C-alpha cells in the first residue's frame, strides 16, 4: 500500500475575492486521488504573505504568521502519525 502525501496549499481553488485573502488547505493524495482539507486559522493569507517553504509557509508580513505556521505543522504531524 502506498503512503499518502500531504501538501499545504494556498488558494487551491484559484478563485478571487475582494480582500485577496484566501484559506489554507492541506492536500492529501493517495493513489493519485486528492482530497482537500481546510485548516482553521485566525486570519486568511494574501499571496505576498505565502512563502510555501517548509516550516515557514506564511512569512512575517502576516501578523498571525507564527500561529498559522504552528497550526499547519501540527496538522501535518497529526496526519503523518496516522500512518
Buried (B, 14 or more C-beta within 10 A) or exposed (E): EEEBEBBBBBBBEEEEEEEEBBBBBBBBEEEEEEEEEEBEBEBBBBEEBBBEEEEBBBBEEBEBBEBBBEBBBEBBEEBEEEE
